[in-house]
Amino acid sequence: MFELILQTLAYSGIGLVVLVVGFLALDLLTPGRLGIHVMEGNRGAGLIAGTGLASLGLILWFSIYFTGAGWDGLDDAAIFGLIGVVTQAIGFLILDMLIPGKLADHCFDGGTERVHAAGYVTAGIQLSVALIICASLT
C-alpha cells in the first residue's frame, strides 16, 4: 500500500511539473503575462490556458494508463507530457504562420466581454494535438 502511495505522489509530481512547464510555454507564446490576463478576466486567455492545461492532462492520463503504471512508467509520463508541451507549441506557431496577423494578439482582443474567434482556433489546435498524441499511445 505504501508503495502505491509513493507511486501516486511521484506521478502527481511529474504531472504538476508538466502542467507548469506547459503553462510557462503558453506564457512565452502569448503577449504579456498569461496569468495576469487570466486574472484580469480576459476570456480568450482563460480559454487558451484552460484548454492547454486540460489537453496536457489528457495526454498525461493516456501516457500513464497505456504505458503502464509502476515505477517504470514514470519516465514515459514525463516524456509524453513534454512531447505534448512541445507539439502544442509547434502547433501554435504553425497556426500563427497560417493566420494573418499575430495569432496570440488576436486571441486576447475580446477582453472580458467576449472571446475572439482566434481564441477558439487556438484552443482547437491544442486539443487536436493532444488527441493525436493520445491516439498514438493506444
N, CA, C and O atoms as a GROMACS GRO file, in nm:
protein
  552
    1MET      N    1   0.083  -0.120   0.000
    1MET     CA    2   0.000   0.000   0.000
    1MET      C    3   0.087   0.126   0.000
    1MET      O    4   0.061   0.221  -0.074
    2PHE      N    5   0.192   0.126   0.084
    2PHE     CA    6   0.280   0.241   0.092
    2PHE      C    7   0.350   0.265  -0.043
    2PHE      O    8   0.373   0.380  -0.082
    3GLU      N    9   0.382   0.156  -0.112
    3GLU     CA   10   0.446   0.165  -0.244
    3GLU      C   11   0.353   0.236  -0.343
    3GLU      O   12   0.399   0.320  -0.421
    4LEU      N   13   0.224   0.204  -0.341
    4LEU     CA   14   0.127   0.268  -0.430
    4LEU      C   15   0.112   0.417  -0.398
    4LEU      O   16   0.096   0.499  -0.489
    5ILE      N   17   0.117   0.449  -0.272
    5ILE     CA   18   0.107   0.590  -0.232
    5ILE      C   19   0.227   0.668  -0.287
    5ILE      O   20   0.211   0.778  -0.338
    6LEU      N   21   0.345   0.610  -0.275
    6LEU     CA   22   0.466   0.676  -0.326
    6LEU      C   23   0.459   0.692  -0.479
    6LEU      O   24   0.497   0.796  -0.533
    7GLN      N   25   0.411   0.588  -0.547
    7GLN     CA   26   0.398   0.597  -0.692
    7GLN      C   27   0.296   0.704  -0.732
    7GLN      O   28   0.318   0.779  -0.827
    8THR      N   29   0.186   0.710  -0.661
    8THR     CA   30   0.084   0.811  -0.689
    8THR      C   31   0.141   0.951  -0.670
    8THR      O   32   0.117   1.040  -0.752
    9LEU      N   33   0.216   0.970  -0.565
    9LEU     CA   34   0.280   1.100  -0.541
    9LEU      C   35   0.382   1.133  -0.649
    9LEU      O   36   0.394   1.248  -0.692
   10ALA      N   37   0.455   1.032  -0.694
   10ALA     CA   38   0.555   1.054  -0.798
   10ALA      C   39   0.488   1.093  -0.930
   10ALA      O   40   0.532   1.188  -0.996
   11TYR      N   41   0.382   1.021  -0.968
   11TYR     CA   42   0.310   1.054  -1.092
   11TYR      C   43   0.245   1.192  -1.080
   11TYR      O   44   0.244   1.269  -1.176
   12SER      N   45   0.191   1.222  -0.965
   12SER     CA   46   0.130   1.355  -0.944
   12SER      C   47   0.234   1.464  -0.957
   12SER      O   48   0.209   1.569  -1.016
   13GLY      N   49   0.352   1.439  -0.902
   13GLY     CA   50   0.460   1.537  -0.912
   13GLY      C   51   0.501   1.561  -1.056
   13GLY      O   52   0.518   1.676  -1.098
   14ILE      N   53   0.516   1.453  -1.132
   14ILE     CA   54   0.551   1.467  -1.273
   14ILE      C   55   0.440   1.542  -1.347
   14ILE      O   56   0.466   1.630  -1.429
   15GLY      N   57   0.316   1.506  -1.318
   15GLY     CA   58   0.204   1.573  -1.382
   15GLY      C   59   0.202   1.722  -1.354
   15GLY      O   60   0.180   1.803  -1.444
   16LEU      N   61   0.224   1.759  -1.230
   16LEU     CA   62   0.226   1.901  -1.194
   16LEU      C   63   0.340   1.975  -1.261
   16LEU      O   64   0.324   2.089  -1.304
   17VAL      N   65   0.456   1.911  -1.271
   17VAL     CA   66   0.570   1.974  -1.338
   17VAL      C   67   0.538   1.996  -1.486
   17VAL      O   68   0.565   2.103  -1.540
   18VAL      N   69   0.480   1.895  -1.552
   18VAL     CA   70   0.445   1.908  -1.693
   18VAL      C   71   0.340   2.019  -1.712
   18VAL      O   72   0.350   2.096  -1.807
   19LEU      N   73   0.243   2.027  -1.623
   19LEU     CA   74   0.141   2.133  -1.634
   19LEU      C   75   0.203   2.271  -1.617
   19LEU      O   76   0.166   2.365  -1.688
   20VAL      N   77   0.294   2.285  -1.524
   20VAL     CA   78   0.361   2.415  -1.504
   20VAL      C   79   0.445   2.451  -1.626
   20VAL      O   80   0.442   2.565  -1.673
   21VAL      N   81   0.520   2.354  -1.678
   21VAL     CA   82   0.601   2.378  -1.798
   21VAL      C   83   0.510   2.416  -1.916
   21VAL      O   84   0.542   2.506  -1.993
   22GLY      N   85   0.397   2.347  -1.929
   22GLY     CA   86   0.302   2.380  -2.035
   22GLY      C   87   0.246   2.520  -2.022
   22GLY      O   88   0.233   2.592  -2.122
   23PHE      N   89   0.213   2.560  -1.901
   23PHE     CA   90   0.161   2.695  -1.878
   23PHE      C   91   0.268   2.799  -1.910
   23PHE      O   92   0.240   2.902  -1.971
   24LEU      N   93   0.392   2.772  -1.869
   24LEU     CA   94   0.502   2.865  -1.897
   24LEU      C   95   0.528   2.875  -2.048
   24LEU      O   96   0.560   2.984  -2.098
   25ALA      N   97   0.516   2.763  -2.120
   25ALA     CA   98   0.534   2.766  -2.265
   25ALA      C   99   0.426   2.853  -2.330
   25ALA      O  100   0.455   2.933  -2.418
   26LEU      N  101   0.300   2.837  -2.285
   26LEU     CA  102   0.193   2.922  -2.336
   26LEU      C  103   0.218   3.068  -2.304
   26LEU      O  104   0.191   3.157  -2.385
   27ASP      N  105   0.270   3.093  -2.185
   27ASP     CA  106   0.301   3.229  -2.144
   27ASP      C  107   0.404   3.292  -2.238
   27ASP      O  108   0.395   3.410  -2.270
   28LEU      N  109   0.502   3.213  -2.281
   28LEU     CA  110   0.604   3.264  -2.374
   28LEU      C  111   0.547   3.291  -2.513
   28LEU      O  112   0.596   3.380  -2.584
   29LEU      N  113   0.446   3.216  -2.552
   29LEU     CA  114   0.388   3.230  -2.686
   29LEU      C  115   0.284   3.341  -2.696
   29LEU      O  116   0.248   3.383  -2.806
   30THR      N  117   0.236   3.388  -2.584
   30THR     CA  118   0.130   3.489  -2.584
   30THR      C  119   0.186   3.624  -2.536
   30THR      O  120   0.286   3.627  -2.464
   31PRO      N  121   0.121   3.733  -2.574
   31PRO     CA  122   0.168   3.865  -2.535
   31PRO      C  123   0.144   3.892  -2.386
   31PRO      O  124   0.042   3.851  -2.330
   32GLY      N  125   0.236   3.961  -2.324
   32GLY     CA  126   0.221   3.994  -2.182
   32GLY      C  127   0.231   3.870  -2.096
   32GLY      O  128   0.288   3.769  -2.137
   33ARG      N  129   0.176   3.878  -1.977
   33ARG     CA  130   0.178   3.765  -1.884
   33ARG      C  131   0.042   3.696  -1.889
   33ARG      O  132  -0.060   3.757  -1.859
   34LEU      N  133   0.043   3.570  -1.926
   34LEU     CA  134  -0.082   3.495  -1.940
   34LEU      C  135  -0.161   3.492  -1.809
   34LEU      O  136  -0.283   3.512  -1.810
   35GLY      N  137  -0.094   3.470  -1.699
   35GLY     CA  138  -0.161   3.466  -1.569
   35GLY      C  139  -0.229   3.597  -1.536
   35GLY      O  140  -0.339   3.598  -1.480
   36ILE      N  141  -0.166   3.707  -1.570
   36ILE     CA  142  -0.225   3.838  -1.544
   36ILE      C  143  -0.349   3.857  -1.630
   36ILE      O  144  -0.451   3.907  -1.583
   37HIS      N  145  -0.340   3.819  -1.758
   37HIS     CA  146  -0.457   3.828  -1.846
   37HIS      C  147  -0.574   3.747  -1.790
   37HIS      O  148  -0.688   3.792  -1.791
   38VAL      N  149  -0.543   3.627  -1.742
   38VAL     CA  150  -0.648   3.542  -1.686
   38VAL      C  151  -0.710   3.609  -1.564
   38VAL      O  152  -0.832   3.615  -1.552
   39MET      N  153  -0.626   3.660  -1.475
   39MET     CA  154  -0.677   3.721  -1.351
   39MET      C  155  -0.751   3.852  -1.376
   39MET      O  156  -0.834   3.893  -1.295
   40GLU      N  157  -0.722   3.916  -1.489
   40GLU     CA  158  -0.795   4.038  -1.525
   40GLU      C  159  -0.927   4.005  -1.594
   40GLU      O  160  -1.003   4.095  -1.628
   41GLY      N  161  -0.954   3.877  -1.614
   41GLY     CA  162  -1.082   3.836  -1.670
   41GLY      C  163  -1.085   3.825  -1.821
   41GLY      O  164  -1.192   3.820  -1.880
   42ASN      N  165  -0.968   3.822  -1.885
   42ASN     CA  166  -0.965   3.809  -2.030
   42ASN      C  167  -1.012   3.669  -2.069
   42ASN      O  168  -0.948   3.569  -2.037
   43ARG      N  169  -1.124   3.665  -2.137
   43ARG     CA  170  -1.186   3.537  -2.170
   43ARG      C  171  -1.101   3.453  -2.265
   43ARG      O  172  -1.095   3.331  -2.251
   44GLY      N  173  -1.037   3.517  -2.360
   44GLY     CA  174  -0.951   3.444  -2.454
   44GLY      C  175  -0.834   3.380  -2.382
   44GLY      O  176  -0.798   3.265  -2.410
   45ALA      N  177  -0.774   3.453  -2.289
   45ALA     CA  178  -0.662   3.399  -2.212
   45ALA      C  179  -0.708   3.282  -2.127
   45ALA      O  180  -0.637   3.182  -2.115
   46GLY      N  181  -0.825   3.294  -2.068
   46GLY     CA  182  -0.879   3.184  -1.988
   46GLY      C  183  -0.907   3.060  -2.072
   46GLY      O  184  -0.878   2.948  -2.029
   47LEU      N  185  -0.962   3.080  -2.191
   47LEU     CA  186  -0.990   2.968  -2.280
   47LEU      C  187  -0.862   2.898  -2.322
   47LEU      O  188  -0.854   2.775  -2.318
   48ILE      N  189  -0.762   2.975  -2.361
   48ILE     CA  190  -0.636   2.917  -2.407
   48ILE      C  191  -0.564   2.846  -2.293
   48ILE      O  192  -0.517   2.734  -2.310
   49ALA      N  193  -0.555   2.910  -2.177
   49ALA     CA  194  -0.488   2.848  -2.063
   49ALA      C  195  -0.561   2.722  -2.017
   49ALA      O  196  -0.499   2.619  -1.992
   50GLY      N  197  -0.692   2.730  -2.007
   50GLY     CA  198  -0.771   2.615  -1.963
   50GLY      C  199  -0.762   2.498  -2.059
   50GLY      O  200  -0.747   2.384  -2.017
   51THR      N  201  -0.773   2.526  -2.188
   51THR     CA  202  -0.765   2.420  -2.288
   51THR      C  203  -0.626   2.359  -2.292
   51THR      O  204  -0.611   2.238  -2.306
   52GLY      N  205  -0.524   2.444  -2.280
   52GLY     CA  206  -0.387   2.393  -2.280
   52GLY      C  207  -0.362   2.299  -2.163
   52GLY      O  208  -0.302   2.193  -2.181
   53LEU      N  209  -0.407   2.337  -2.045
   53LEU     CA  210  -0.387   2.252  -1.927
   53LEU      C  211  -0.470   2.125  -1.934
   53LEU      O  212  -0.421   2.017  -1.900
   54ALA      N  213  -0.594   2.136  -1.978
   54ALA     CA  214  -0.678   2.017  -1.991
   54ALA      C  215  -0.621   1.921  -2.096
   54ALA      O  216  -0.623   1.799  -2.076
   55SER      N  217  -0.569   1.975  -2.205
   55SER     CA  218  -0.509   1.892  -2.309
   55SER      C  219  -0.387   1.818  -2.257
   55SER      O  220  -0.368   1.700  -2.286
   56LEU      N  221  -0.305   1.887  -2.181
   56LEU     CA  222  -0.187   1.821  -2.123
   56LEU      C  223  -0.228   1.716  -2.021
   56LEU      O  224  -0.166   1.610  -2.013
   57GLY      N  225  -0.333   1.744  -1.945
   57GLY     CA  226  -0.384   1.645  -1.850
   57GLY      C  227  -0.432   1.520  -1.922
   57GLY      O  228  -0.412   1.409  -1.873
   58LEU      N  229  -0.496   1.538  -2.036
   58LEU     CA  230  -0.542   1.425  -2.116
   58LEU      C  231  -0.423   1.342  -2.165
   58LEU      O  232  -0.425   1.219  -2.159
   59ILE      N  233  -0.321   1.410  -2.214
   59ILE     CA  234  -0.201   1.340  -2.260
   59ILE      C  235  -0.138   1.262  -2.145
   59ILE      O  236  -0.097   1.147  -2.163
   60LEU      N  237  -0.128   1.323  -2.029
   60LEU     CA  238  -0.070   1.255  -1.913
   60LEU      C  239  -0.153   1.134  -1.872
   60LEU      O  240  -0.098   1.030  -1.838
   61TRP      N  241  -0.284   1.148  -1.875
   61TRP     CA  242  -0.370   1.035  -1.840
   61TRP      C  243  -0.344   0.917  -1.933
   61TRP      O  244  -0.325   0.804  -1.889
   62PHE      N  245  -0.344   0.945  -2.064
   62PHE     CA  246  -0.321   0.838  -2.160
   62PHE      C  247  -0.182   0.778  -2.144
   62PHE      O  248  -0.165   0.657  -2.154
   63SER      N  249  -0.083   0.861  -2.120
   63SER     CA  250   0.053   0.808  -2.109
   63SER      C  251   0.067   0.719  -1.986
   63SER      O  252   0.138   0.618  -1.991
   64ILE      N  253   0.002   0.753  -1.877
   64ILE     CA  254   0.008   0.669  -1.757
   64ILE      C  255  -0.073   0.541  -1.778
   64ILE      O  256  -0.028   0.432  -1.743
   65TYR      N  257  -0.191   0.555  -1.834
   65TYR     CA  258  -0.281   0.440  -1.848
   65TYR      C  259  -0.228   0.337  -1.949
   65TYR      O  260  -0.234   0.217  -1.924
   66PHE      N  261  -0.176   0.384  -2.062
   66PHE     CA  262  -0.139   0.292  -2.169
   66PHE      C  263   0.008   0.249  -2.168
   66PHE      O  264   0.041   0.150  -2.233
   67THR      N  265   0.094   0.318  -2.097
   67THR     CA  266   0.234   0.274  -2.094
   67THR      C  267   0.265   0.197  -1.968
   67THR      O  268   0.377   0.149  -1.950
   68GLY      N  269   0.170   0.185  -1.881
   68GLY     CA  270   0.190   0.104  -1.761
   68GLY      C  271   0.218   0.187  -1.638
   68GLY      O  272   0.287   0.289  -1.642
   69ALA      N  273   0.162   0.141  -1.531
   69ALA     CA  274   0.183   0.209  -1.403
   69ALA      C  275   0.311   0.154  -1.340
   69ALA      O  276   0.386   0.080  -1.404
   70GLY      N  277   0.334   0.189  -1.218
   70GLY     CA  278   0.454   0.143  -1.150
   70GLY      C  279   0.570   0.239  -1.176
   70GLY      O  280   0.556   0.338  -1.248
   71TRP      N  281   0.680   0.208  -1.117
   71TRP     CA  282   0.795   0.296  -1.126
   71TRP      C  283   0.847   0.306  -1.270
   71TRP      O  284   0.902   0.409  -1.309
   72ASP      N  285   0.830   0.201  -1.348
   72ASP     CA  286   0.881   0.200  -1.486
   72ASP      C  287   0.810   0.300  -1.576
   72ASP      O  288   0.868   0.346  -1.674
   73GLY      N  289   0.686   0.334  -1.545
   73GLY     CA  290   0.609   0.424  -1.629
   73GLY      C  291   0.633   0.572  -1.602
   73GLY      O  292   0.584   0.658  -1.676
   74LEU      N  293   0.706   0.603  -1.497
   74LEU     CA  294   0.730   0.744  -1.462
   74LEU      C  295   0.798   0.820  -1.575
   74LEU      O  296   0.758   0.931  -1.610
   75ASP      N  297   0.901   0.760  -1.632
   75ASP     CA  298   0.972   0.830  -1.739
   75ASP      C  299   0.883   0.846  -1.863
   75ASP      O  300   0.893   0.947  -1.933
   76ASP      N  301   0.797   0.747  -1.889
   76ASP     CA  302   0.703   0.760  -2.002
   76ASP      C  303   0.609   0.878  -1.981
   76ASP      O  304   0.585   0.955  -2.074
   77ALA      N  305   0.556   0.891  -1.862
   77ALA     CA  306   0.464   1.002  -1.833
   77ALA      C  307   0.534   1.136  -1.854
   77ALA      O  308   0.476   1.228  -1.911
   78ALA      N  309   0.656   1.147  -1.806
   78ALA     CA  310   0.731   1.272  -1.822
   78ALA      C  311   0.762   1.300  -1.968
   78ALA      O  312   0.745   1.412  -2.016
   79ILE      N  313   0.809   1.199  -2.039
   79ILE     CA  314   0.846   1.217  -2.180
   79ILE      C  315   0.725   1.254  -2.264
   79ILE      O  316   0.730   1.349  -2.342
   80PHE      N  317   0.615   1.179  -2.250
   80PHE     CA  318   0.498   1.209  -2.332
   80PHE      C  319   0.433   1.341  -2.292
   80PHE      O  320   0.376   1.410  -2.377
   81GLY      N  321   0.440   1.376  -2.165
   81GLY     CA  322   0.390   1.506  -2.123
   81GLY      C  323   0.470   1.619  -2.186
   81GLY      O  324   0.412   1.717  -2.233
   82LEU      N  325   0.602   1.605  -2.188
   82LEU     CA  326   0.685   1.708  -2.250
   82LEU      C  327   0.669   1.710  -2.402
   82LEU      O  328   0.676   1.816  -2.463
   83ILE      N  329   0.647   1.593  -2.462
   83ILE     CA  330   0.616   1.590  -2.605
   83ILE      C  331   0.488   1.669  -2.630
   83ILE      O  332   0.477   1.741  -2.730
   84GLY      N  333   0.391   1.656  -2.541
   84GLY     CA  334   0.267   1.733  -2.553
   84GLY      C  335   0.293   1.883  -2.548
   84GLY      O  336   0.236   1.958  -2.627
   85VAL      N  337   0.376   1.926  -2.456
   85VAL     CA  338   0.409   2.069  -2.444
   85VAL      C  339   0.473   2.119  -2.574
   85VAL      O  340   0.434   2.222  -2.628
   86VAL      N  341   0.572   2.044  -2.622
   86VAL     CA  342   0.645   2.085  -2.742
   86VAL      C  343   0.554   2.085  -2.864
   86VAL      O  344   0.556   2.180  -2.942
   87THR      N  345   0.476   1.979  -2.882
   87THR     CA  346   0.391   1.973  -3.002
   87THR      C  347   0.278   2.075  -2.998
   87THR      O  348   0.238   2.126  -3.102
   88GLN      N  349   0.228   2.106  -2.879
   88GLN     CA  350   0.128   2.212  -2.871
   88GLN      C  351   0.190   2.347  -2.909
   88GLN      O  352   0.127   2.427  -2.978
   89ALA      N  353   0.312   2.371  -2.865
   89ALA     CA  354   0.381   2.495  -2.901
   89ALA      C  355   0.406   2.501  -3.052
   89ALA      O  356   0.387   2.606  -3.114
   90ILE      N  357   0.449   2.389  -3.110
   90ILE     CA  358   0.471   2.386  -3.254
   90ILE      C  359   0.340   2.408  -3.329
   90ILE      O  360   0.336   2.484  -3.426
   91GLY      N  361   0.233   2.344  -3.284
   91GLY     CA  362   0.102   2.366  -3.347
   91GLY      C  363   0.060   2.511  -3.340
   91GLY      O  364   0.007   2.566  -3.436
   92PHE      N  365   0.084   2.574  -3.226
   92PHE     CA  366   0.052   2.716  -3.208
   92PHE      C  367   0.131   2.801  -3.307
   92PHE      O  368   0.076   2.891  -3.370
   93LEU      N  369   0.260   2.772  -3.320
   93LEU     CA  370   0.346   2.851  -3.409
   93LEU      C  371   0.308   2.830  -3.556
   93LEU      O  372   0.310   2.925  -3.634
   94ILE      N  373   0.274   2.707  -3.594
   94ILE     CA  374   0.230   2.680  -3.732
   94ILE      C  375   0.100   2.753  -3.760
   94ILE      O  376   0.084   2.815  -3.865
   95LEU      N  377   0.007   2.747  -3.668
   95LEU     CA  378  -0.120   2.817  -3.683
   95LEU      C  379  -0.097   2.967  -3.695
   95LEU      O  380  -0.165   3.035  -3.772
   96ASP      N  381  -0.001   3.018  -3.618
   96ASP     CA  382   0.032   3.160  -3.622
   96ASP      C  383   0.082   3.201  -3.761
   96ASP      O  384   0.057   3.312  -3.807
   97MET      N  385   0.153   3.109  -3.829
   97MET     CA  386   0.202   3.139  -3.964
   97MET      C  387   0.089   3.136  -4.066
   97MET      O  388   0.096   3.205  -4.168
   98LEU      N  389  -0.015   3.058  -4.040
   98LEU     CA  390  -0.124   3.043  -4.136
   98LEU      C  391  -0.230   3.152  -4.126
   98LEU      O  392  -0.298   3.182  -4.224
   99ILE      N  393  -0.243   3.211  -4.009
   99ILE     CA  394  -0.346   3.313  -3.987
   99ILE      C  395  -0.282   3.451  -3.998
   99ILE      O  396  -0.178   3.476  -3.937
  100PRO      N  397  -0.344   3.542  -4.075
  100PRO     CA  398  -0.288   3.677  -4.089
  100PRO      C  399  -0.278   3.749  -3.954
  100PRO      O  400  -0.364   3.733  -3.867
  101GLY      N  401  -0.174   3.828  -3.938
  101GLY     CA  402  -0.153   3.899  -3.812
  101GLY      C  403  -0.087   3.810  -3.709
  101GLY      O  404  -0.045   3.699  -3.740
  102LYS      N  405  -0.080   3.859  -3.588
  102LYS     CA  406  -0.020   3.783  -3.479
  102LYS      C  407  -0.131   3.712  -3.403
  102LYS      O  408  -0.213   3.776  -3.338
  103LEU      N  409  -0.134   3.579  -3.412
  103LEU     CA  410  -0.241   3.499  -3.354
  103LEU      C  411  -0.261   3.529  -3.205
  103LEU      O  412  -0.374   3.551  -3.161
  104ALA      N  413  -0.154   3.529  -3.130
  104ALA     CA  414  -0.166   3.548  -2.985
  104ALA      C  415  -0.230   3.683  -2.951
  104ALA      O  416  -0.308   3.693  -2.857
  105ASP      N  417  -0.196   3.787  -3.028
  105ASP     CA  418  -0.258   3.918  -3.004
  105ASP      C  419  -0.408   3.912  -3.027
  105ASP      O  420  -0.486   3.968  -2.950
  106HIS      N  421  -0.449   3.845  -3.134
  106HIS     CA  422  -0.592   3.834  -3.165
  106HIS      C  423  -0.667   3.756  -3.057
  106HIS      O  424  -0.782   3.787  -3.027
  107CYS      N  425  -0.603   3.656  -3.001
  107CYS     CA  426  -0.670   3.572  -2.900
  107CYS      C  427  -0.720   3.654  -2.782
  107CYS      O  428  -0.820   3.618  -2.720
  108PHE      N  429  -0.650   3.762  -2.751
  108PHE     CA  430  -0.684   3.841  -2.633
  108PHE      C  431  -0.764   3.966  -2.667
  108PHE      O  432  -0.793   4.047  -2.579
  109ASP      N  433  -0.801   3.983  -2.794
  109ASP     CA  434  -0.873   4.103  -2.839
  109ASP      C  435  -1.008   4.122  -2.772
  109ASP      O  436  -1.049   4.236  -2.751
  110GLY      N  437  -1.078   4.016  -2.738
  110GLY     CA  438  -1.213   4.029  -2.684
  110GLY      C  439  -1.218   4.080  -2.541
  110GLY      O  440  -1.323   4.124  -2.495
  111GLY      N  441  -1.105   4.074  -2.470
  111GLY     CA  442  -1.101   4.120  -2.332
  111GLY      C  443  -1.196   4.041  -2.242
  111GLY      O  444  -1.204   3.919  -2.250
  112THR      N  445  -1.266   4.114  -2.156
  112THR     CA  446  -1.357   4.049  -2.061
  112THR      C  447  -1.497   4.031  -2.119
  112THR      O  448  -1.582   3.966  -2.057
  113GLU      N  449  -1.521   4.088  -2.236
  113GLU     CA  450  -1.655   4.086  -2.294
  113GLU      C  451  -1.684   3.962  -2.376
  113GLU      O  452  -1.794   3.907  -2.370
  114ARG      N  453  -1.586   3.916  -2.453
  114ARG     CA  454  -1.609   3.804  -2.543
  114ARG      C  455  -1.476   3.737  -2.573
  114ARG      O  456  -1.369   3.787  -2.540
  115VAL      N  457  -1.486   3.621  -2.636
  115VAL     CA  458  -1.366   3.551  -2.683
  115VAL      C  459  -1.354   3.574  -2.832
  115VAL      O  460  -1.448   3.548  -2.908
  116HIS      N  461  -1.240   3.623  -2.875
  116HIS     CA  462  -1.214   3.642  -3.018
  116HIS      C  463  -1.211   3.505  -3.085
  116HIS      O  464  -1.172   3.407  -3.022
  117ALA      N  465  -1.251   3.499  -3.210
  117ALA     CA  466  -1.253   3.372  -3.284
  117ALA      C  467  -1.116   3.304  -3.284
  117ALA      O  468  -1.108   3.181  -3.285
  118ALA      N  469  -1.009   3.382  -3.281
  118ALA     CA  470  -0.874   3.325  -3.279
  118ALA      C  471  -0.850   3.244  -3.152
  118ALA      O  472  -0.772   3.149  -3.153
  119GLY      N  473  -0.916   3.281  -3.044
  119GLY     CA  474  -0.903   3.205  -2.920
  119GLY      C  475  -0.960   3.065  -2.934
  119GLY      O  476  -0.903   2.969  -2.882
  120TYR      N  477  -1.073   3.053  -3.004
  120TYR     CA  478  -1.132   2.921  -3.027
  120TYR      C  479  -1.044   2.835  -3.117
  120TYR      O  480  -1.029   2.715  -3.096
  121VAL      N  481  -0.986   2.898  -3.218
  121VAL     CA  482  -0.899   2.825  -3.310
  121VAL      C  483  -0.774   2.776  -3.236
  121VAL      O  484  -0.729   2.664  -3.256
  122THR      N  485  -0.720   2.861  -3.151
  122THR     CA  486  -0.602   2.822  -3.073
  122THR      C  487  -0.636   2.709  -2.978
  122THR      O  488  -0.558   2.615  -2.963
  123ALA      N  489  -0.750   2.718  -2.913
  123ALA     CA  490  -0.794   2.609  -2.825
  123ALA      C  491  -0.812   2.480  -2.905
  123ALA      O  492  -0.781   2.371  -2.857
  124GLY      N  493  -0.862   2.494  -3.027
  124GLY     CA  494  -0.882   2.378  -3.113
  124GLY      C  495  -0.752   2.309  -3.149
  124GLY      O  496  -0.745   2.186  -3.151
  125ILE      N  497  -0.648   2.386  -3.177
  125ILE     CA  498  -0.520   2.324  -3.212
  125ILE      C  499  -0.460   2.253  -3.091
  125ILE      O  500  -0.401   2.146  -3.105
  126GLN      N  501  -0.476   2.311  -2.972
  126GLN     CA  502  -0.424   2.247  -2.852
  126GLN      C  503  -0.493   2.113  -2.828
  126GLN      O  504  -0.428   2.012  -2.800
  127LEU      N  505  -0.624   2.112  -2.838
  127LEU     CA  506  -0.700   1.989  -2.816
  127LEU      C  507  -0.671   1.886  -2.925
  127LEU      O  508  -0.657   1.767  -2.896
  128SER      N  509  -0.661   1.931  -3.049
  128SER     CA  510  -0.633   1.839  -3.160
  128SER      C  511  -0.497   1.773  -3.145
  128SER      O  512  -0.484   1.652  -3.167
  129VAL      N  513  -0.396   1.850  -3.108
  129VAL     CA  514  -0.263   1.794  -3.087
  129VAL      C  515  -0.267   1.692  -2.974
  129VAL      O  516  -0.206   1.586  -2.983
  130ALA      N  517  -0.338   1.725  -2.867
  130ALA     CA  518  -0.348   1.633  -2.754
  130ALA      C  519  -0.413   1.502  -2.796
  130ALA      O  520  -0.366   1.394  -2.759
  131LEU      N  521  -0.519   1.510  -2.873
  131LEU     CA  522  -0.588   1.389  -2.918
  131LEU      C  523  -0.501   1.304  -3.010
  131LEU      O  524  -0.507   1.182  -3.006
  132ILE      N  525  -0.420   1.368  -3.093
  132ILE     CA  526  -0.328   1.295  -3.180
  132ILE      C  527  -0.226   1.219  -3.095
  132ILE      O  528  -0.198   1.102  -3.121
  133ILE      N  529  -0.170   1.286  -2.996
  133ILE     CA  530  -0.073   1.219  -2.908
  133ILE      C  531  -0.140   1.106  -2.832
  133ILE      O  532  -0.083   0.997  -2.820
  134CYS      N  533  -0.259   1.131  -2.782
  134CYS     CA  534  -0.332   1.026  -2.708
  134CYS      C  535  -0.357   0.904  -2.796
  134CYS      O  536  -0.340   0.791  -2.751
  135ALA      N  537  -0.398   0.928  -2.918
  135ALA     CA  538  -0.423   0.817  -3.011
  135ALA      C  539  -0.296   0.739  -3.040
  135ALA      O  540  -0.300   0.616  -3.055
  136SER      N  541  -0.185   0.809  -3.046
  136SER     CA  542  -0.059   0.741  -3.075
  136SER      C  543  -0.014   0.654  -2.958
  136SER      O  544   0.068   0.564  -2.976
  137LEU      N  545  -0.067   0.679  -2.840
  137LEU     CA  546  -0.030   0.600  -2.722
  137LEU      C  547  -0.113   0.474  -2.707
  137LEU      O  548  -0.079   0.387  -2.627
  138THR      N  549  -0.222   0.462  -2.784
  138THR     CA  550  -0.309   0.346  -2.766
  138THR      C  551  -0.268   0.229  -2.853
  138THR      O  552  -0.332   0.124  -2.850
   0.00000   0.00000   0.00000
